[in-house]
């Protein structure tokens, strides 16, 4: 149990005013939305009313999102997966719409022609002949060129991921190679990886100086790997720790909570965003078919179970003031049939039903991450008591804070250790 130390100063003597809550972000990775719309796939709300503009609906009071994420591939033209279609022209088109609707925009550089993840960080085909020094220069030039074109088009990113799920490095080389991979408990290849990231972040700072840079990993279920990775990246210029968290791959919420607690202790100057999460509403693959943990007894594989997962995740995240962002991965999934031009087969983790094309309850739950308003009340001078816990900036917790710090409780400053 945390040790609590009570400071003697009573806050009732201070002329407290309501303080604005820190900016929080909630939304989704909607990278396939433009393709769905180009193929005229219909979207409906929960009651069955057709949605004319999905982005406007996501921004509406009913859904209440304020941020969107889109991935970017170098040259996806040779990939047979219809989800791998996000070249620069595609991203400019969708990014411009995202910004026009007033969302914050997260750009996710994959630095690959295809999916980049912890098992696949393949160098773009056009870059394979480059040596390490040339590759560093290419990363800088490519990042800078993409950002300049996005800015000119009115699609300036607010957050920039310099790599996708780069727990073990990036730009490994030709598909299948075991070279250039990084492991937290080995010194091999880290200087190369850090040099590549340094060039990427240099371009980001030059073109988009107001944007926050995100380093995205997916070891939320393995705290030793997670912490070790970010310790090795201490010399890299970035702002936000981005995490993928899927309970069926990364274990339960207490495991994620431990990771968030350790990140707050080890990297107190870094905010954390859950840049990918999702849960099934039907037809979860059997455990063992890429699914490591079965949580169907905790959250049923139903639309109600999916919504309960979203609620439980949000309740847990609100215990950690270092977390300021939450994004659902592929919320726009909307069927259109197996082997279609949009989706080869259904994944069943989106926020629209693949059969009815109606919105699922979880779509409307996510805004709870933002709280009920943009400002909160904190104890006033004439208040007798307030049993809630607050950060010094005025953000209220659901319950006692989970990690050490100085907080406000019952008009006292209290140190939790």
C-alpha positions, 0 to 999 in steps of 0.5 A: 500500500502507498505511504501517505504523508499529510502536509500541515497547510490547509488549502481552505485558506487559499482563494481557490478558483476552478482550473481548466483540465489538462488537454486530453485526446480521444479518437481512433486510427481511421486509416481505412475510412477514406477507402470505405467512403470511396467505395460508397460503404454506408454507415449508420448510427446505433438507431439505424439512421444513415450517417452522411459524413462519418468524420462530422459524426465522430466530432458530434456531441453524440460521439465526442472525439477530438483526435484522429490517427492515420498511418503512412507507408512509403510505397504501398502500391505493391502490397496485395492487402487492401488495407495497405493503401495509405501513400502520401497522396491518400494521407494528404487527402484524409489528413486535410479533412481531419484538420478541417473538421477541427480534430487533432491529427496524429501522423504515423510514419511506418517507414516501410512499404507494408505493415511495420510491427514488432515482427516486421520492420522491413526497409522500403524496396527503394531504400534497400541499396542504401548503407547506414549513413545514406539511410539516415539521410533518406529518413531525414529527407523523406520525413521532411518532404512528407511533412512539408507537403502535408503542411502546404496542403492544410494537413499539419500533424499535431502528433507525429509517430517516428515509426510504428511499434518499434520495440525492436528497432526499425528499417531492419533491411530486406524482408526476412532478415534477422539483422539490425534488430534491437533488444533491450538487454543487448547493446547490438544495433542500438546506435544505428536505431538511435541515429535513424530516429534522430534524423526523423525527429530532426525533420519533425522539429524543423517542419512542424515545431509545434507537433509532439513527437511520439515513440511508439512501442507495444510491450505494455505486457512486458514491463522489463522490455518496455522500460528497458527500451525507453531507457536506451532511447534516452538520448532521442528527442521526443515528447510522448510514449505511445503504447499499443494495448490489446488485452488478448495480446498484452494481458489484463488491465493490472499489467497495463497499470503496472507499466503505466506506473513504472513509466511515470516513475522512470520518465516523469517528463513524458506523457503517455498515449494509448495509440492503439487498442481494441476488443472483439464484439463477435467471432474472436479467434481461438486462443493460440491463433495469434491470441495469447490471453482469453478474457472472454469471461471478463468481457464477453465477445459481444457488443456489450462486452466490447463496451464494458472493456472500453469503460473498464479501460477508461476507468483504469487510465484515469488513475494515471495523470501521465496518460493523456490520449486514447485511440481505438484501432480501426474503428471504421471497420464496416464489413463490405464482404470478404475479399472485397476491395476494402477488406479481405476478411472481417476483423470484428474489433471495429466500432460498426457492426460488419453485418448491419453497418450500425454503430456499436455501443463502444463508439459512444463510450470512448468520450468518457475518457475526456470527462464530463466537461473541459473544466472541473471544480476544485475546493473553494475557500468556503468548502467544508470538505472534498473527498476526491483526489486531485493533481496540483493542476486540478485534474480529479481522480477516480479513487486514490492515485496509483503512484507517488506524487503530491496531490490534493485531498480534503483541502490538504496537500498530501504526498503519496509514496 
